[in-house]
Amino acid sequence: MLMRPKTFLATALLLGAGALVLFAGAHSYPYQQCNANYPADYSPQQANNLDDGIFVGWRLPMFLECEDTFLNANSGILLFIVTGLLAAIAFQQYRTTRAQLRAWISIKLDRLYNFNTSKEMLFTANITNHGATPARDLEVQAAVGVHPYLLPDDFDFPTVADLKMSKTTVYPGDPANSSFTATQFSEVDTADAVTNAKRRLYVFGIVRYFDIFGDKHWTRFAVSLVQDENFIRLAEGSGGEVALTWEHTNKYNDDGDGEPP
């Protein structure tokens, strides 16, 4: 498997740093530090005879001792770098494996019932697990309202309410259905939701769940209902189920770990 650019760059930097340390280490022991300490009663002639190898037994151990010191120091540095590099690669592989195995949840709004009637509005949604393992203790919170279209930049995510549903487990390849109710809008908001091009009916929500590793995650969604012929038919009470078109908003469609901001 090819390395990602950032991983390759980090690896190259580590190896480059290791080479630099080794190069610096090779020049950190001046030659004079490895000179033999001759006995004080040596005559100049005896010292000069070293060049002929007569007293090489004195000189060789000193050079071996210095060389061993150089090799041991740099071997330790190299071992530290290699160990750190292997640990970083193993940790990255561990994170990648967890990301591939964990649950990934999405939610899609589907139907709307009882709009513009005396009953509570009923919304249905489909929850899908795109991961490789179950999503546990899953719960949904939602909020409904009529707001400007598009949402202004300073629009804050509204307070969402529990849907009075028990926590559930969603398995990969087995979508779950969710539903919630909301009170009817005022006459003005109802009319705006259907015909005012500058306002729309919005549904906001948060899905919270745990993966098999015990980590908590969330998926946040924000959609608006497109003012098309099907929605107009629904608002007029023409009868029958209609396929509605939900459009993702320009903000608040994201996910993350722990709790949403």
TIVO-123611 format. One line per 8 residues: number of its first residue (from 1); their letters; for each residue x, y, z of N, C-alpha, C. Coordinates in Angstrom, 2 decimals, padded with zeros to 5 digits, m for minus. Each point is the difference from the previous one (the first is absolute). Layout:
NUM) A) X,Y,Z,X,Y,Z,X,Y,Z ~ ... $
REM end
This chain:
1) MLMRPKTF) 000.85,m001.20,000.00,m000.85,001.20,000.00,000.88,001.24,000.00 ~ m000.27,000.93,m000.88,000.79,001.23,m000.09,m000.27,000.91,001.17 ~ 001.05,000.69,000.43,m000.16,000.96,001.08,m000.75,001.24,m000.49 ~ m000.76,000.59,000.89,m000.59,001.28,m000.30,001.11,001.06,m000.02 ~ m000.20,001.11,m000.71,001.06,001.02,m000.09,000.51,000.47,001.35 ~ m000.91,000.27,000.95,000.44,000.48,001.31,000.81,m001.06,000.73 ~ m000.43,m001.28,m000.10,000.72,m001.08,000.66,001.38,m000.17,m000.61 ~ 000.06,000.07,m001.33,001.29,m000.12,m000.68,000.94,001.12,000.40 $
9) LATALLLG) m000.54,001.23,000.08,000.82,001.14,000.38,000.52,m000.15,001.42 ~ m000.86,m000.44,000.91,000.43,m000.18,001.39,001.09,m001.06,000.09 ~ m000.17,m001.09,m000.76,001.00,m001.07,000.01,001.33,000.50,m000.55 ~ m000.07,000.75,m001.09,001.22,000.54,m000.59,000.71,000.94,000.96 ~ m000.76,000.83,000.71,000.60,000.92,000.96,000.68,m000.75,001.14 ~ m000.66,m001.06,000.49,000.59,m000.79,001.08,001.30,m000.66,m000.46 ~ m000.02,m000.60,m001.17,001.21,m000.63,m000.50,001.10,001.02,m000.27 ~ m000.41,001.17,m000.52,000.98,001.06,m000.23,000.62,000.48,001.29 $
17) AGALVLFA) m000.85,000.13,001.04,000.51,000.41,001.31,000.96,m001.04,000.55 ~ m000.34,m001.28,m000.21,000.89,m001.06,000.47,001.35,000.03,m000.69 ~ m000.03,000.23,m001.31,001.26,000.10,m000.74,000.83,001.18,000.46 ~ m000.69,001.11,000.30,000.70,001.20,000.47,000.66,m000.25,001.35 ~ m000.73,m000.70,000.89,000.56,m000.31,001.32,001.23,m000.90,m000.14 ~ m000.11,m001.00,m000.87,001.14,m000.90,m000.21,001.20,000.75,m000.57 ~ m000.29,000.91,m000.95,001.10,000.78,m000.58,000.66,000.88,001.04 ~ m000.84,000.64,000.83,000.54,000.85,001.06,000.79,m000.82,001.01 $
25) GAHSYPYQ) m000.53,m001.20,000.31,000.69,m000.86,000.96,001.36,m000.44,m000.50 ~ 000.10,m000.20,m001.32,001.28,m000.44,m000.57,001.07,001.08,000.12 ~ m000.40,001.23,000.16,000.96,001.10,000.10,000.05,000.60,001.41 ~ m000.55,m000.71,000.95,m000.03,000.56,001.34,001.14,m000.50,000.88 ~ 000.91,m000.82,m000.55,001.11,m000.54,000.77,001.30,000.38,m000.70 ~ 000.65,001.13,000.39,001.26,000.41,m000.64,001.05,m001.08,000.14 ~ 000.93,m000.02,m000.97,001.02,m001.05,m000.04,000.87,000.02,001.24 ~ 000.29,001.21,000.51,000.93,000.07,001.12,m000.57,m000.65,001.25 $
33) QCNANYPA) m001.31,m000.16,000.09,m000.57,m000.65,001.17,000.33,m001.48,000.02 ~ 000.38,m000.53,m001.13,000.29,m001.42,m000.08,001.50,m000.29,000.05 ~ 000.84,001.01,000.23,001.44,m000.23,000.12,000.28,m000.81,001.25 ~ 001.01,m000.85,m000.12,000.40,m000.81,001.15,000.70,000.87,001.04 ~ m000.21,m000.32,001.25,000.71,000.68,001.08,001.26,m000.82,000.32 ~ 001.14,000.46,m000.51,001.23,m000.76,000.18,000.56,000.22,001.40 ~ 000.75,m000.98,000.53,000.65,000.17,001.31,000.95,001.20,m000.01 ~ 000.12,000.63,001.15,000.80,001.23,000.09,001.49,m000.25,m000.29 $
41) DYSPQQAN) 000.50,m001.22,000.24,001.43,m000.26,m000.18,000.33,m000.43,m001.42 ~ m001.03,000.09,m000.94,000.30,m000.33,m001.40,000.92,001.06,m000.58 ~ 001.04,m000.49,m000.73,000.89,000.93,m000.69,m000.62,000.40,m001.32 ~ 000.41,001.12,m000.58,m000.50,000.39,m001.33,000.17,m001.10,m001.03 ~ 001.11,m000.73,000.12,000.23,m001.07,m000.96,m001.06,m001.08,000.12 ~ m000.36,m000.33,001.26,m001.02,m001.04,000.18,m001.34,000.46,m000.56 ~ m000.30,001.27,000.18,m001.27,000.50,m000.54,000.00,m000.04,m001.51 ~ 001.18,000.37,m000.58,000.07,m000.01,m001.47,m000.11,m001.40,m000.55 $
49) NLDDGIFV) 000.46,m000.99,000.77,m000.07,m001.38,m000.47,m001.43,m000.49,m000.18 ~ m000.96,000.74,000.57,m001.40,m000.40,m000.17,m000.38,m000.03,m001.47 ~ 000.62,000.92,m000.79,m000.32,000.03,m001.42,000.45,m001.26,m000.71 ~ 000.97,m000.68,000.59,000.48,m001.26,m000.59,m000.77,m001.19,000.53 ~ m000.98,000.25,000.87,m000.82,m001.09,000.50,000.60,m000.77,001.14 ~ 001.15,000.51,000.56,000.64,m000.75,001.06,m000.90,m000.06,001.22 ~ m000.68,001.12,000.32,m000.86,000.05,001.17,m001.48,000.09,m000.41 ~ m000.33,m000.66,m001.10,m001.37,000.05,m000.47,m000.97,m000.57,001.01 $
57) GWRLPMFL) 000.49,m000.87,000.86,m000.87,m000.57,001.04,m000.53,001.06,000.94 ~ 000.76,001.09,000.18,m000.50,001.10,000.84,m001.05,000.82,m000.75 ~ 000.23,000.18,m001.30,m000.83,000.91,m000.76,m001.33,m000.64,m000.42 ~ 000.03,m001.24,m000.41,m001.20,m000.63,m000.54,m001.14,m000.07,001.00 ~ 000.25,m000.41,001.24,m001.12,m000.03,000.95,m000.63,001.38,000.20 ~ 000.81,001.04,m000.05,m000.55,001.33,000.20,m000.93,000.36,m001.15 ~ 000.42,m000.33,m001.23,m000.86,000.31,m001.14,m001.25,m000.87,000.02 ~ 000.13,m001.22,000.39,m001.18,m000.87,000.07,m000.98,000.52,001.04 $
65) ECEDTFLN) 000.56,000.49,001.11,m000.88,000.52,001.06,m000.76,001.22,m000.50 ~ 000.66,000.90,m000.69,m000.66,001.19,m000.53,m001.01,m000.38,m001.05 ~ 000.36,m000.94,m000.88,m000.90,m000.39,m001.06,m001.25,m000.66,000.59 ~ 000.18,m000.84,001.00,m001.15,m000.62,000.64,m000.93,001.04,000.59 ~ 000.56,001.02,000.62,m000.83,001.07,000.57,m000.82,000.67,m001.08 ~ 000.60,000.28,m001.13,m000.71,000.62,m001.12,m001.12,m000.89,m000.50 ~ 000.29,m001.28,m000.20,m001.00,m000.91,m000.53,m001.15,m000.20,000.99 ~ 000.27,m000.12,001.27,m001.04,m000.23,000.99,m000.95,001.19,000.09 $
73) ANSGILLF) 000.55,001.21,000.00,m000.83,001.20,000.11,m000.93,000.12,m001.19 ~ 000.55,m000.17,m001.20,m000.82,000.17,m001.20,m000.96,m001.16,m000.19 ~ 000.39,m001.20,000.44,m000.92,m001.12,m000.08,m001.21,000.24,000.88 ~ 000.22,000.58,001.17,m001.12,000.31,000.89,m000.94,001.04,m000.60 ~ 000.60,001.03,m000.62,m000.81,001.03,m000.65,m000.81,m000.59,m001.14 ~ 000.67,m000.83,m000.82,m000.68,m000.61,m001.13,m001.12,m000.92,000.47 ~ 000.25,m000.77,001.06,m001.02,m000.88,000.54,m001.19,000.79,000.51 ~ 000.27,001.14,000.65,m001.08,000.86,000.48,m000.86,000.53,m001.15 $
81) IVTGLLAA) 000.65,000.43,m001.07,m000.72,000.54,m001.16,m000.84,m001.08,m000.66 ~ 000.60,m001.17,m000.22,m000.72,m001.10,m000.65,m001.19,m000.44,000.85 ~ 000.23,m000.12,001.31,m001.09,m000.40,000.89,m001.14,001.01,m000.02 ~ 000.35,001.28,000.04,m001.03,001.04,m000.06,m000.75,m000.03,m001.31 ~ 000.73,m000.23,m001.10,m000.64,m000.07,m001.31,m000.95,m001.18,m000.08 ~ 000.42,m001.15,000.48,m000.86,m001.18,m000.02,m001.23,000.21,000.89 ~ 000.19,000.65,001.15,m001.13,000.27,000.88,m001.00,000.94,m000.66 ~ 000.50,001.02,m000.70,m000.89,000.95,m000.69,m000.78,m000.69,m001.10 $
89) IAFQQYRT) 000.68,m000.88,m000.76,m000.68,m000.73,m001.06,m001.05,m000.94,000.58 ~ 000.34,m000.69,001.09,m000.95,m000.92,000.63,m001.22,000.74,000.54 ~ 000.24,001.17,000.60,m001.13,000.78,000.53,m000.90,000.50,m001.12 ~ 000.60,000.44,m001.10,m000.80,000.46,m001.14,m000.81,m001.14,m000.58 ~ 000.61,m001.18,m000.07,m000.72,m001.17,m000.51,m001.14,m000.38,000.94 ~ 000.24,000.14,001.29,m001.04,m000.29,001.00,m001.19,000.95,m000.18 ~ 000.30,001.29,m000.18,m001.07,000.98,m000.20,m000.75,m000.28,m001.28 ~ 000.72,m000.34,m001.06,m000.65,m000.29,m001.28,m000.91,m001.21,000.11 $
97) TRAQLRAW) 000.46,m001.03,000.70,m000.80,m001.21,000.17,m001.27,000.30,000.78 ~ 000.11,000.78,001.06,m001.19,000.38,000.78,m000.98,000.80,m000.84 ~ 000.53,000.92,m000.81,m000.87,000.82,m000.85,m000.73,m000.86,m001.02 ~ 000.68,m001.05,m000.50,m000.62,m000.87,m000.98,m001.04,m000.92,000.63 ~ 000.18,m000.34,001.26,m000.90,m000.95,000.65,m001.18,000.66,000.72 ~ 000.15,001.23,000.43,m001.03,000.64,000.83,m001.26,000.29,m000.81 ~ m001.07,000.32,000.71,m001.27,000.38,m000.62,000.06,001.44,m000.50 ~ m000.66,000.25,m001.12,m000.14,001.35,m000.56,m001.47,000.19,m000.34 $
105) ISIKLDRL) m000.65,000.96,000.64,m001.45,000.15,m000.11,m000.39,001.21,m000.84 ~ m000.99,m000.21,m000.85,m000.64,001.10,m000.72,m001.51,m000.11,000.19 ~ m000.70,001.11,m000.17,m001.45,000.03,000.14,m000.60,000.77,m001.16 ~ m001.11,m000.49,m000.52,m000.65,000.62,m001.14,m001.49,000.15,000.28 ~ m000.48,001.24,m000.07,m001.42,000.26,000.19,m000.79,m000.61,m001.16 ~ m001.17,m000.52,000.32,m000.80,m000.68,m001.02,m001.37,000.65,m000.18 ~ m000.96,m000.39,000.83,m001.39,000.43,m000.19,m000.43,001.02,001.05 ~ m001.04,000.72,m000.36,m000.66,000.93,000.91,m001.51,m000.25,m000.09 $
113) YNFNTSKE) m000.61,m000.25,001.14,m001.44,m000.27,000.06,m000.70,001.07,000.84 ~ m001.26,000.20,m000.30,m000.89,000.87,000.78,000.41,001.47,m000.04 ~ 000.68,000.41,m001.04,000.37,001.40,m000.10,m001.25,000.85,m000.26 ~ m000.11,001.11,000.71,m001.12,000.93,m000.17,m001.35,m000.67,000.31 ~ 000.01,m000.76,001.09,m001.24,m000.63,000.47,m000.15,000.29,001.50 ~ m001.00,m000.58,000.58,m000.22,000.17,001.44,000.84,m000.96,000.83 ~ 000.67,m000.94,m000.63,000.83,m000.97,000.70,001.44,000.50,000.08 ~ 000.79,m000.69,000.79,001.43,000.31,000.04,000.67,m000.47,m001.29 $
121) MLFTANIT) 000.96,000.76,m000.44,000.78,m000.43,m001.16,000.84,m001.22,000.36 ~ 000.13,m000.91,m000.96,000.78,m001.21,000.22,001.10,m000.07,m001.06 ~ 001.25,m000.05,000.46,001.15,m000.09,m000.90,000.61,m001.40,000.12 ~ 000.43,m000.55,m001.13,000.69,m001.29,000.02,001.39,000.18,m000.61 ~ 000.92,m000.85,000.43,001.39,000.09,m000.48,000.60,m001.39,m000.06 ~ 001.01,m000.14,m000.84,000.75,m001.26,m000.13,001.42,000.21,000.52 ~ 000.42,m000.90,000.88,001.34,000.08,000.59,000.83,m001.16,m000.56 ~ 001.17,000.33,m000.55,000.85,m001.01,m000.64,001.37,m000.04,000.66 $
129) NHGATPAR) 000.49,m001.21,000.23,001.35,m000.20,000.53,000.92,m000.37,m001.16 ~ 000.91,000.90,m000.35,000.91,m000.23,m001.12,001.30,m000.66,000.44 ~ 000.13,m000.33,001.27,001.22,m000.61,000.50,m000.03,m001.51,m000.12 ~ 000.94,m000.65,000.71,000.13,m001.46,m000.06,m000.48,m000.69,001.26 ~ m000.35,000.76,001.03,m000.45,m000.56,001.27,m001.21,000.78,000.52 ~ m000.72,m000.53,000.98,m001.23,000.64,000.46,000.24,001.35,000.68 ~ m001.02,000.85,m000.11,m000.07,001.25,000.77,m000.92,m000.26,001.18 ~ 000.50,000.19,001.21,m000.75,m000.38,001.20,m000.54,001.22,000.73 $
137) DLEVQAAV) m001.06,m000.24,000.76,m000.62,001.06,000.82,m000.29,001.24,m000.82 ~ m000.51,m000.20,m001.19,m000.28,001.12,m000.90,m001.27,000.72,000.43 ~ 000.06,001.32,000.01,m001.17,000.82,000.33,m000.02,001.22,m000.90 ~ m001.21,000.51,m000.26,m000.20,001.13,m000.91,m000.71,001.13,000.73 ~ 000.45,001.21,m000.26,m000.67,001.20,000.48,m000.27,000.90,m001.21 ~ m001.12,000.72,000.02,m000.36,000.80,m001.17,m000.76,001.25,000.40 ~ m000.06,000.95,m000.94,m000.76,001.23,000.16,m000.53,000.40,m001.36 ~ m001.18,000.61,m000.03,m000.65,000.39,m001.25,m000.36,001.48,000.08 $
145) GVHPYLLP) 000.08,000.71,m001.13,m000.39,001.40,m000.01,m000.02,000.56,m001.41 ~ m000.53,001.19,m000.15,000.00,000.72,m001.27,000.97,001.16,000.13 ~ 001.02,000.02,m000.89,001.09,000.96,000.12,000.36,000.56,m001.37 ~ 000.85,001.04,m000.02,000.39,000.59,m001.28,000.73,m001.00,m000.89 ~ m000.15,000.18,m001.28,000.72,m000.81,m000.98,000.82,000.96,m000.89 ~ 001.32,m000.15,m000.02,000.88,m000.91,000.70,000.19,000.43,001.46 ~ 000.51,m000.92,000.83,000.27,000.36,001.38,001.08,001.08,000.05 ~ m000.21,001.05,000.78,001.04,001.04,000.12,001.23,m000.55,000.73 $
153) DDFDFPTV) 001.11,000.67,m000.19,001.26,m000.46,000.61,m000.06,m000.02,001.52 ~ m000.78,000.89,000.60,m000.06,000.07,001.46,m001.13,m000.86,000.58 ~ m000.55,m000.89,m000.81,m001.08,m000.86,000.49,000.59,m001.09,000.89 ~ m000.47,m000.07,001.23,000.48,m001.01,000.95,m000.81,m001.29,m000.11 ~ 000.70,m001.10,000.20,m000.70,m001.29,m000.01,m001.02,m000.01,001.13 ~ m001.26,m000.33,m000.29,m001.04,000.09,001.04,000.13,m001.10,001.05 ~ m000.68,000.22,001.10,m000.06,m001.02,001.05,m000.85,m001.16,m000.48 ~ 000.55,m001.20,000.08,m000.73,m001.18,m000.48,m000.55,m000.76,001.19 $
161) ADLKMSKT) m001.08,m000.74,m000.23,m000.68,m000.73,001.07,000.08,m001.50,m000.26 ~ 000.00,m000.77,001.09,m000.02,m001.45,m000.13,m001.29,m000.43,m000.71 ~ 000.10,m001.07,m000.76,m001.15,m000.47,m000.76,m000.82,m001.05,000.74 ~ 000.26,m000.14,001.29,m000.74,m000.96,000.82,000.08,m001.41,m000.58 ~ 001.19,m000.32,m000.49,000.22,m001.35,m000.54,001.08,m000.67,000.82 ~ m000.10,m001.31,000.13,001.01,m000.74,000.74,001.28,m000.08,m000.82 ~ 001.13,m000.08,000.68,001.26,m000.14,m000.71,000.02,m001.32,m000.75 ~ 000.60,000.03,m001.17,m000.02,m001.18,m000.86,001.36,m000.29,m000.57 $
169) TVYPGDPA) 000.14,m001.15,m000.62,001.22,m000.40,m000.69,m000.28,m000.07,m001.49 ~ 000.86,000.62,m000.79,m000.15,m000.01,m001.45,001.17,m000.79,m000.59 ~ m000.34,m001.04,m000.75,001.02,m000.88,m000.55,000.34,000.39,m001.44 ~ 001.22,m000.29,m000.45,000.37,000.29,m001.39,m000.92,m000.75,m000.97 ~ m000.43,000.67,m001.04,m000.84,m000.64,m001.00,m001.43,m000.21,000.43 ~ m000.40,000.53,001.13,m001.37,m000.18,000.50,m000.51,001.35,000.52 ~ m000.44,000.88,m000.91,m000.46,001.34,000.41,m001.14,m000.06,001.00 ~ m000.04,000.98,000.87,m001.05,000.09,001.00,m000.92,001.18,m000.32 $
177) NSSFTATQ) m001.23,m000.11,000.40,m000.97,001.08,m000.21,m000.19,000.77,001.30 ~ m000.17,001.29,m000.13,m000.25,000.85,001.15,m001.14,000.95,m000.34 ~ m000.73,000.42,000.99,m001.10,000.95,m000.23,m000.14,000.91,001.21 ~ m000.54,001.18,m000.22,m000.25,000.93,001.10,m001.14,000.93,m000.41 ~ m000.61,000.61,000.99,m001.14,000.88,m000.23,000.34,001.43,000.38 ~ m000.77,000.93,m000.52,000.18,001.42,000.31,m001.36,000.69,m000.12 ~ m000.19,001.03,000.78,m001.25,000.74,m000.05,m000.08,000.80,m001.30 ~ m001.23,000.32,m000.42,m000.21,000.75,m001.22,000.55,001.43,000.14 $
185) FSEVDTAD) 000.40,000.56,m001.12,000.48,001.38,m000.01,m001.19,000.97,000.01 ~ 000.32,001.24,000.22,m001.03,001.04,m000.11,m000.44,000.11,m001.46 ~ m001.09,000.68,m000.24,m000.49,000.14,m001.37,001.02,000.73,m000.88 ~ 000.63,001.01,000.58,001.00,000.76,m000.76,001.18,m000.89,m000.36 ~ 000.53,m000.74,000.98,001.15,m000.87,m000.27,m000.38,m001.13,m000.95 ~ m001.20,m000.51,000.12,m000.43,m001.06,m000.90,m000.04,000.49,m001.44 ~ m000.55,001.19,m000.21,m000.06,000.57,m001.34,001.40,000.29,m000.54 ~ 000.87,000.53,000.87,001.37,000.29,m000.43,000.73,m001.28,m000.40 $
193) AVTNAKRR) m000.19,m001.06,000.76,000.68,m001.26,m000.28,m000.34,m000.54,m001.38 ~ m001.21,000.31,m000.46,m000.47,m000.56,m001.27,000.28,000.92,m001.18 ~ m000.20,001.31,000.17,000.00,000.91,m001.16,001.03,001.13,000.04 ~ 000.56,000.31,001.17,000.95,001.11,000.10,001.40,m000.49,m000.37 ~ 000.50,000.49,m001.13,001.29,m000.47,m000.49,001.15,000.38,000.93 ~ m000.23,000.94,000.91,001.06,000.44,000.90,m000.03,m000.72,001.35 ~ m000.94,m000.92,000.17,m000.10,m000.75,001.25,m000.34,m001.46,m000.30 ~ 000.43,m000.89,000.91,m000.26,m001.42,m000.21,m000.24,m000.71,001.34 $
201) LYVFGIVR) m000.57,m001.19,m000.11,m000.12,m000.89,001.14,001.33,m000.73,000.17 ~ 000.55,000.07,001.23,001.30,m000.63,000.29,m000.16,m001.09,001.06 ~ 000.84,m001.02,m000.13,000.14,m001.02,001.04,001.48,m000.07,000.38 ~ 000.28,000.17,001.28,001.36,m000.09,000.53,000.07,m001.19,000.95 ~ 001.14,m000.63,000.09,000.10,m001.12,000.91,001.42,m000.46,000.26 ~ 000.14,m000.82,001.04,001.29,m000.60,000.38,m000.24,m001.48,000.29 ~ 000.84,m000.83,m000.57,000.00,m001.44,000.30,001.25,m000.28,000.83 ~ m000.18,m000.58,001.17,001.13,m000.38,000.86,000.06,m001.51,000.10 $
209) YFDIFGDK) 001.22,m000.53,000.04,000.14,m001.46,000.06,001.42,m000.36,000.47 ~ 000.18,m001.28,000.35,001.30,m000.53,000.41,000.43,m001.08,m001.00 ~ 001.32,m000.08,m000.25,000.50,m001.08,m000.85,000.40,m001.19,000.87 ~ 000.49,m001.06,m000.62,000.33,m001.22,000.75,001.21,000.18,000.90 ~ 000.76,001.08,m000.20,001.16,000.28,000.83,m000.37,000.85,001.22 ~ m001.28,000.36,000.11,m000.45,000.80,001.13,000.14,001.49,m000.19 ~ 000.38,000.44,m001.19,000.15,001.43,m000.28,m001.34,000.59,m000.43 ~ m000.26,001.23,000.43,m001.26,000.67,m000.32,000.17,000.88,m001.23 $
217) HWTRFAVS) m001.02,m000.03,m000.87,000.02,000.78,m001.23,m001.34,000.70,m000.19 ~ m000.02,000.95,m000.92,m001.26,000.68,m000.32,m000.05,000.37,m001.48 ~ m001.22,000.04,m000.51,m000.28,000.47,m001.35,m001.06,001.09,000.11 ~ 000.30,001.17,m000.54,m000.94,001.11,000.07,m000.57,000.25,m001.40 ~ m001.29,000.31,m000.07,m000.61,000.23,m001.30,m000.91,001.21,000.05 ~ m000.15,000.64,m001.16,m000.88,001.15,m000.15,m000.48,000.01,m001.45 ~ m001.31,m000.14,m000.18,m000.57,m000.06,m001.35,m001.22,000.92,m000.07 ~ m000.31,000.42,m001.22,m001.20,000.80,m000.23,m000.86,m000.70,m001.05 $
225) LVQDENFI) m001.29,000.25,000.05,m000.94,m000.65,m000.91,m000.21,000.89,m001.23 ~ 000.32,m000.54,m001.16,m000.10,000.74,m001.25,m001.47,000.28,m000.32 ~ m000.28,001.20,m000.43,m001.38,000.42,m000.30,m000.37,m000.40,m001.43 ~ m000.21,m001.28,m000.20,m000.37,m000.49,m001.33,m001.47,m000.41,m000.03 ~ m000.44,m000.56,m001.12,m001.41,m000.36,m000.18,m000.45,m001.05,001.02 ~ 000.87,m000.92,000.33,m000.38,m001.04,000.96,m000.29,000.59,001.37 ~ 000.83,000.95,000.43,m000.23,000.62,001.30,m001.30,000.82,m000.03 ~ m000.26,000.67,m001.10,m001.25,000.76,m000.11,m001.20,m000.93,000.07 $
233) RLAEGSGG) 000.10,m001.14,m000.65,m001.09,m000.99,000.06,m000.22,m000.46,001.44 ~ 001.11,m000.24,000.70,m000.11,m000.44,001.39,m000.66,001.07,000.85 ~ 000.41,001.26,m000.20,m000.57,001.10,000.79,m001.48,000.21,m000.29 ~ m000.42,m000.29,m001.23,m001.40,000.16,m000.36,m000.86,m001.18,000.42 ~ 000.66,m001.04,000.52,m000.76,m001.17,000.43,m000.57,m000.80,m001.14 ~ 000.73,m000.08,m001.09,m000.50,m000.72,m001.18,m000.11,m001.50,000.24 ~ 000.61,m000.49,001.07,m000.10,m001.42,000.33,001.13,m000.81,m000.59 ~ 000.24,m001.16,000.64,001.04,m000.90,m000.46,001.39,000.45,000.44 $
241) EVALTWEH) 000.94,m000.93,m000.08,001.39,000.31,000.35,000.70,000.63,m001.20 ~ 000.84,000.96,000.29,000.76,000.66,m001.06,001.48,m000.04,000.34 ~ 000.80,m000.06,m001.04,001.45,m000.01,000.18,000.48,001.44,000.15 ~ 000.57,000.30,001.14,000.46,001.35,000.27,001.50,000.13,m000.29 ~ 000.41,001.21,m000.28,001.42,000.27,m000.29,000.59,000.81,001.14 ~ 000.98,m000.61,000.69,000.69,000.68,001.11,001.37,000.46,m000.48 ~ 000.32,001.22,000.30,001.27,000.59,m000.44,000.88,000.30,001.21 ~ 001.25,m000.45,m000.04,000.92,000.29,001.08,000.31,001.49,000.05 $
249) TNKYNDDG) 000.08,000.53,001.19,000.26,001.42,000.16,001.48,000.30,m000.23 ~ 000.31,001.28,m000.01,001.37,000.44,m000.22,000.87,m000.11,001.25 ~ m000.55,m000.52,001.10,000.78,m000.17,001.23,m000.67,m001.07,000.87 ~ 000.76,m000.48,000.98,m000.48,m000.95,001.00,m000.29,m001.40,m000.53 ~ 000.66,m000.39,m001.06,m000.01,m001.40,m000.43,001.42,m000.53,000.16 ~ 000.27,m000.59,001.17,001.35,m000.42,000.31,m000.04,m001.15,001.00 ~ 001.16,m000.46,000.39,000.09,m001.07,000.99,001.29,000.17,000.79 ~ 000.14,m000.82,001.05,001.19,000.11,000.83,m000.03,m000.98,001.14 $
257) DGEPP) 000.96,000.16,000.91,000.14,m000.88,001.15,m000.37,000.76,001.28 ~ m000.44,m000.74,001.00,m000.36,000.63,001.27,m001.34,000.71,m000.10 ~ 000.00,001.30,000.25,m001.21,000.81,m000.08,000.14,001.09,m001.05 ~ m001.07,000.33,m000.72,000.10,001.06,m001.01,000.26,001.36,000.61 ~ 000.61,000.89,m000.74,000.32,001.33,000.55,m001.25,000.83,000.26 $
REM end
